[in-house]
Amino acid sequence: MKHILTIAFVLISFLTFAQIPKGAWKSQEPTGSASTLIVADNYLVIASYSIGNKYFERTEGGPFTMNGDKMTYTPEFNSADTAKIGIPIEFTVTVKDDILTLRYEEAMVWMRVDDATSNAPMAGAWHITERDNGQGGLVQIHQEGTRKTLKLLSKTRFQWFAVDPAVKGFYATGGGTYTAKDGKYTENIQFFSKDNNRVGSSLKFDFKLENGRWDHSGKSSDGKPVHEIWEKIP
């Protein structure tokens, strides 16, 4: 009986070991800039930037699948190298003592920021589906082509991005840390590809979650009224 329990424990440990490494991770680049990785549901996004210099360097992201300890990631956008878009990459994934290693041609080592597995209702991959039409009402966003705006959240970090995979288009991104409590959602901006001067600012919104819908309202970084509905990607 003890041997059976031992074998079962080993199998359970392996299965847990090979699970999707959801949450936020960070690393230090040789250039001195910081990089963050958010893994949410079946999508990941990476950004490199310098908070001190308010400098945005690059970002990439896309969907992935897991098979044991193998992660197959297919970039939908890459702000620094469009030639890599659409080409699958298979990583060998290991997680030990809050260290994530993604091994391809070289090993990328990440340190855990949060795990997004408990008490993280906002964690996930979201896409915008409705927006205020400027006349006080929400209207469906009619998606034309493959352009889209997504936002990935871990337990403490967020990153949004506007991209078009079909034409290898990257249009904008921003991200940083966030808090969500008592109906108030606050974003602390650590990088913004379009305007570095907004780095360091905080934006506060009203929010509520109902049936997988995120109702989000307040003012944008340029002071304009915002009322949006985001829904989790299935």
Secondary structure by P-SEA (a helix, b strand, c coil): caaaaaaaaaaaaaaaaaccccbbbbbbccccbbbbbbbcccbbbbbbbbcccccccccccccccccccbbbbbbcccccccccccbbbbbbccccccbbbbbccbbbbbbbccccccccccbbbbbbcccccccccccccccccccbbbbbbcccccccccccccccccccbbbbbbcccccbbbbbbcccccccccccbbbbbbbcccccbbbbbccccccccccbbbbccc
